[in-house]
Amino acid sequence: MRIALFSWESLHSIHIGGVGVHVTELACALERKGHEVHIFTRLGRPDHPYYERIHGVHYHRCPFTPHFDFVEEIHNMCRSFVHTFFQTEDYIGPFDVIHAHDWLTADVIAWIKESRRRKSVFTIHSTEYGRCGNNFFGGNSERIRHLEWLGTYCAEHVIAVSKSLKNEIMWIYSVPEDKIAVMYNGINYHHYNGWIDPGAVRRQYGIGPLDPMVLFVGRIVYQKGPDLLVEAIPHILKFYPNAKFVFVGDGEMRWAVEEKARYLGVSHATRFLGFVNGWRLIDLYKSTDCVCVPSRNEPFGIVILEAWSAGKPVIASSNGGPSELIWHDVNGYKVYPHYDSVAWGIGTLFSDFEHARWMGRNGRVAVETVFSWDVIADQVLMVYNS
């Protein structure tokens, strides 16, 4: 089968968030199963070639004209994707399926289907409603919702990364239930293998080897609830005064969240590291005691799989995908998106570190058996063949 994946990010072009990991790993898993896979994505750096084959996957990095209006810039990006797709197809022959990811590539499905009737699949990783903290805003947010609707309307099959997100899509965009399949994200847990010295990693950030440590990984935005974690810190420090809270990520709320930590008098217990990826991030996962995901809206929560791959338990909001993934008190704790509930989850975990390590080991078993990319690729192929 010849497959075209469309994404505005990947690990081998521009990497911003979970979609890039998802698309890259899914492509590799499909290639391992004997399929010809092409990824159409943005041109990353000027020295990047327009075409490159990496791990058997064909990468087409597409240049386009920037625009001061972000939505218009995305339209330009999609025009470049479609132009490159047509050129590629005219040269090598037709594709069996086109698979677009998120609103950023919804135009691609609509424009390709105008002239070439290709089987199309549209994966939604999160909705604009959810990214806005469960709000319907106007302006560009409304334009983005229209593109999400366009993708769900034009595609023959829609994939949601959790049951919660599926229900959200059906509610907002009136998509028939039999048109949507639920497929969770996967994880390449092998990247988290190997031994490190946690004490040496912690020293880099001024954290003692025996200090209880909490790790937050994600965008510093309202949706992800970093402010809820900061508000929980004073309640945790009453009982665990040496506890440290490490925030990895950036976003529009970072200044406000850091200011709130200063206002509450807990900035000495926080570390705001900004964007971190690669082995440095893996080392942080392997050095922490737990990972906190206090999201107000979380369509899936790939950070949970990353934590489990490192053998760490999670404390996560029950809103959305995490409620489907976590077995409470088995591989983590479910909490409510409120600071006192977050504080309860972290404090309960700190009260028994042996039990916490047991939960982390259970998480590692889950990613090895349920969330491997080869398993996810088989599920995606069932949608392609339906």
VOGU-3710 file (C-alpha; in Angstrom, 3 decimals, decimal comma):
1> mrialfswes> 0,000/0,000/0,000  1,256/3,481/-0,857  0,398/5,905/1,965  0,677/9,712/2,167  0,793/11,314/5,618  0,354/15,077/5,967  1,545/16,872/9,089  2,874/20,327/9,877  5,514/18,743/12,120  7,701/15,650/12,382
11> lhsihiggvg> 10,829/14,599/14,210  12,826/15,122/11,015  11,598/18,588/9,999  10,094/20,907/12,628  9,206/19,294/15,956  6,826/21,125/18,274  4,605/18,646/20,104  3,049/15,216/20,231  1,725/15,225/16,677  5,274/15,201/15,312
21> vhvtelacal> 6,147/12,141/17,381  2,888/10,417/16,431  3,316/10,908/12,690  6,997/9,956/12,654  6,576/6,785/14,703  3,399/5,719/12,892  5,165/6,118/9,535  8,082/3,961/10,710  5,734/1,265/12,006  3,790/1,201/8,711
31> erkghevhif> 7,075/0,992/6,780  8,207/-1,949/8,932  5,032/-3,748/7,882  6,046/-3,464/4,221  4,147/-0,372/3,094  5,502/2,582/1,109  5,086/5,650/3,311  5,538/9,316/2,350  5,370/12,219/4,824  4,593/15,695/3,492
41> trlgrpdhpy> 5,646/18,297/6,038  7,187/21,749/6,442  10,698/22,645/5,435  12,605/22,892/8,711  15,957/24,592/8,182  17,322/26,145/4,986  19,943/23,386/4,811  17,331/20,626/4,929  16,875/18,851/1,572  13,412/18,965/0,055
51> yerihgvhyh> 13,407/15,186/-0,198  15,070/12,626/2,058  14,535/8,993/2,962  14,881/8,304/6,694  14,393/4,840/8,212  12,734/3,782/4,970  10,164/6,610/5,068  10,065/9,203/2,254  10,124/12,770/3,607  8,944/15,633/1,399
61> rcpftphfdf> 9,797/18,957/3,053  7,676/21,621/1,440  8,589/25,344/1,363  5,846/27,952/1,440  5,316/31,682/1,866  4,910/32,951/5,465  2,000/35,227/6,346  1,293/37,533/9,292  -2,103/35,832/9,667  -1,427/32,334/11,030
71> veeihnmcrs> -4,481/30,719/9,445  -3,558/32,201/6,053  -0,026/30,877/6,529  -1,474/27,404/7,092  -3,455/27,737/3,853  -0,166/28,528/2,077  1,454/25,500/3,707  -1,368/23,221/2,555  -1,110/24,551/-1,012  2,560/23,578/-0,978
81> fvhtffqted> 1,721/20,125/0,408  -0,870/19,514/-2,303  1,417/20,797/-5,080  4,225/18,501/-3,925  1,810/15,592/-3,532  0,558/16,013/-7,118  4,122/16,207/-8,423  5,061/13,078/-6,508  1,995/11,173/-7,627  2,527/12,158/-11,267
91> yigpfdviha> 6,047/10,742/-11,005  5,588/7,507/-9,010  1,896/6,728/-9,478  -1,264/7,053/-7,377  -1,448/6,751/-3,613  -3,858/4,279/-2,029  -4,703/6,489/0,948  -4,089/10,044/2,136  -3,983/10,640/5,880  -4,039/14,190/7,285
101> hdwltadvia> -3,401/15,163/10,897  -5,273/17,921/12,745  -6,882/21,102/11,430  -3,535/22,297/10,100  -3,822/19,880/7,153  -7,600/19,725/6,729  -7,348/21,782/3,512  -5,202/19,034/1,995  -7,997/16,471/2,051  -10,526/18,899/0,578
111> wikesrrrks> -8,232/20,094/-2,214  -6,907/16,677/-3,243  -10,402/15,234/-3,367  -11,557/18,025/-5,659  -9,517/16,538/-8,508  -8,344/13,078/-7,432  -10,629/10,739/-5,588  -8,244/9,252/-3,059  -9,314/7,369/0,047  -8,878/9,844/2,893
121> vftihsteyg> -8,424/9,617/6,652  -8,364/12,532/9,093  -6,870/12,181/12,591  -7,839/14,740/15,222  -5,404/14,924/18,120  -7,286/17,698/19,947  -10,070/20,168/19,206  -9,836/23,945/19,143  -12,575/23,932/21,795  -10,343/21,865/24,074
131> rcgnnffggn> -7,207/23,894/23,356  -9,159/26,992/24,406  -9,935/25,451/27,787  -13,432/24,251/26,793  -14,487/27,567/25,282  -15,860/28,666/21,909  -14,023/31,841/20,979  -14,436/33,943/17,841  -11,789/35,266/15,462  -9,090/32,839/14,374
141> serirhlewl> -10,410/30,260/16,813  -13,691/30,174/14,906  -11,823/29,848/11,596  -9,838/26,925/13,009  -13,045/25,193/14,107  -14,331/25,536/10,560  -11,213/23,765/9,274  -11,701/20,996/11,819  -15,245/20,591/10,569  -13,999/20,591/6,947
151> gtycaehvia> -11,606/17,746/7,675  -14,276/15,636/9,372  -16,716/16,338/6,524  -14,399/15,577/3,597  -12,622/12,533/5,000  -14,147/9,092/4,634  -12,828/8,046/8,027  -12,002/10,065/11,136  -9,649/8,874/13,869  -9,810/10,238/17,424
161> vskslkneim> -7,033/9,535/19,916  -9,432/8,780/22,793  -13,083/7,951/23,430  -13,471/11,274/25,190  -12,206/13,120/22,122  -14,505/11,063/19,887  -17,513/12,198/21,916  -16,276/15,797/21,747  -15,973/15,616/17,934  -19,432/14,087/17,572
171> wiysvpedki> -20,912/16,792/19,789  -19,199/19,792/18,189  -19,195/18,756/14,516  -22,157/16,340/14,316  -19,994/13,562/12,912  -21,783/10,177/12,704  -20,488/7,720/15,264  -19,759/5,008/12,702  -17,435/7,388/10,840  -15,062/7,779/13,835
181> avmynginyh> -12,609/5,177/15,085  -10,748/5,502/18,385  -7,035/4,742/18,300  -4,716/5,681/21,104  -1,270/7,121/20,635  1,710/4,811/20,819  5,202/5,157/22,238  8,653/3,891/21,314  9,491/2,749/24,819  12,928/1,449/23,778
191> hyngwidpga> 14,144/5,064/23,803  13,751/5,037/27,581  15,873/1,946/28,201  19,275/2,109/29,891  20,639/3,230/33,233  21,447/6,757/34,370  22,560/8,344/37,623  19,433/10,236/38,793  21,446/12,154/41,385  23,776/13,546/38,716
201> vrrqygigpl> 20,821/14,655/36,584  19,148/16,328/39,546  22,317/18,195/40,513  22,220/20,003/37,172  18,986/21,675/38,328  19,863/22,230/41,962  17,761/19,318/43,228  18,989/17,002/45,964  19,162/13,256/45,368  16,539/12,552/48,039
211> dpmvlfvgri> 14,265/15,548/47,359  10,766/14,404/46,342  10,440/15,495/42,704  7,451/16,177/40,452  7,800/16,686/36,695  5,365/18,634/34,474  5,886/18,312/30,707  3,713/20,242/28,271  2,755/23,606/26,904  2,440/26,278/29,596
221> vyqkgpdllv> -1,128/27,133/28,618  -4,513/27,202/30,346  -5,599/23,881/28,839  -2,691/22,008/30,440  -3,282/23,397/33,945  0,275/24,329/35,043  -1,247/26,988/37,316  -3,183/24,269/39,156  0,066/22,491/39,958  1,653/25,722/41,206
231> eaiphilkfy> -1,361/26,396/43,441  -0,991/22,893/44,891  2,673/23,393/45,830  2,157/25,252/49,175  -0,032/22,404/50,434  2,606/19,808/49,516  5,513/21,769/51,002  3,782/21,751/54,406  4,478/18,025/54,621  7,406/17,650/52,197
241> pnakfvfvgd> 9,426/20,888/52,524  12,250/19,628/50,281  9,945/18,763/47,361  10,856/20,172/43,943  8,610/20,848/40,950  10,150/20,919/37,485  8,225/22,495/34,584  9,323/21,561/31,060  7,692/23,497/28,226  6,808/26,992/27,127
251> gemrwaveek> 3,696/28,923/26,273  1,612/32,032/26,728  1,051/31,466/30,477  4,674/30,928/31,460  5,270/34,418/32,848  1,991/34,363/34,783  2,673/30,910/36,222  6,184/31,871/37,326  4,788/35,062/38,870  2,154/33,031/40,733
261> arylgvshat> 4,918/30,822/42,178  6,695/33,960/43,444  3,449/35,376/44,849  2,744/32,138/46,740  6,297/32,073/48,066  7,176/28,744/46,462  9,492/29,821/43,636  12,437/28,270/45,498  10,800/24,857/44,949  10,172/25,342/41,229
271> rflgfvngwr> 12,371/24,982/38,169  11,093/26,389/34,861  13,305/24,924/32,148  11,525/26,001/28,977  11,493/23,674/25,963  13,553/20,505/26,479  13,609/17,426/24,256  15,744/14,439/23,286  17,921/12,661/25,828  17,782/15,578/28,288
281> lidlykstdc> 14,020/15,171/28,595  14,315/11,389/28,870  16,857/11,839/31,669  14,406/14,090/33,523  11,668/11,463/33,207  14,020/8,804/34,556  15,138/11,034/37,448  11,774/12,181/38,784  9,536/10,442/41,307  6,332/11,109/39,380
291> vcvpsrnepf> 4,844/13,026/36,466  1,870/15,358/36,950  -0,686/16,017/34,172  -3,222/18,465/35,698  -4,957/19,328/32,402  -8,333/20,999/32,256  -8,856/19,300/28,887  -6,590/16,467/27,723  -7,601/14,622/24,544  -5,024/11,882/25,153
301> givileawsa> -1,912/12,778/27,127  1,128/11,274/25,413  3,189/12,522/28,352  1,573/9,695/30,327  3,056/7,111/27,961  6,424/8,851/28,190  6,302/8,676/31,981  5,358/5,002/31,955  8,117/4,237/29,438  10,552/5,602/32,030
311> gkpviassng> 8,871/3,471/34,701  7,295/6,434/36,496  3,769/6,748/37,961  1,489/9,607/36,953  -0,951/11,916/38,685  -3,373/13,049/35,992  -6,657/14,878/35,675  -9,640/12,650/35,009  -10,786/15,054/32,271  -10,506/13,381/28,866
321> gpseliwhdv> -8,121/10,694/27,676  -6,151/10,099/30,914  -9,296/8,742/32,562  -9,328/5,976/29,941  -5,615/5,167/30,233  -4,945/5,166/33,973  -5,873/2,406/36,398  -6,307/4,308/39,619  -3,846/3,196/42,297  -2,344/0,656/39,844
331> ngykvyphyd> -0,253/2,760/37,431  -1,090/6,215/38,741  -3,683/8,377/40,438  -6,669/10,096/38,828  -7,421/13,531/40,251  -9,781/16,390/39,510  -8,522/19,534/37,718  -8,416/21,477/40,992  -5,366/22,372/43,049  -6,472/20,587/46,226
341> svawgigtlf> -7,125/17,357/44,338  -3,744/17,645/42,596  -2,127/18,185/46,012  -3,894/15,096/47,353  -2,593/12,957/44,474  1,013/14,080/44,859  0,937/13,861/48,658  -0,548/10,358/48,545  2,159/9,234/46,155  4,925/10,775/48,287
351> sdfeharwmg> 3,585/8,927/51,338  4,643/5,542/49,948  7,508/5,585/47,449  7,655/1,781/47,267  4,045/1,728/46,068  4,861/4,568/43,648  7,681/2,539/42,111  5,316/-0,440/41,794  2,822/1,748/39,911  5,608/2,954/37,622
361> rngrvavetv> 6,564/-0,639/36,788  2,923/-1,379/35,941  2,944/1,607/33,596  5,968/0,214/31,780  4,120/-3,088/31,251  1,186/-1,148/29,775  3,286/0,625/27,141  5,058/-2,577/26,171  1,825/-4,508/25,632  -0,915/-2,027/24,654
371> fswdviadqv> 0,698/1,143/23,367  3,489/-0,069/21,074  3,496/1,553/17,626  3,284/-1,819/15,880  -0,033/-2,457/17,628  -1,308/1,020/16,730  -0,186/0,625/13,091  -2,236/-2,575/12,764  -5,307/-0,683/13,972  -4,683/2,160/11,505
381> lmvyns> -4,322/-0,325/8,638  -7,754/-1,715/9,498  -9,183/1,771/8,924  -7,239/2,131/5,645  -8,653/-1,175/4,406  -12,236/-0,577/5,491
//
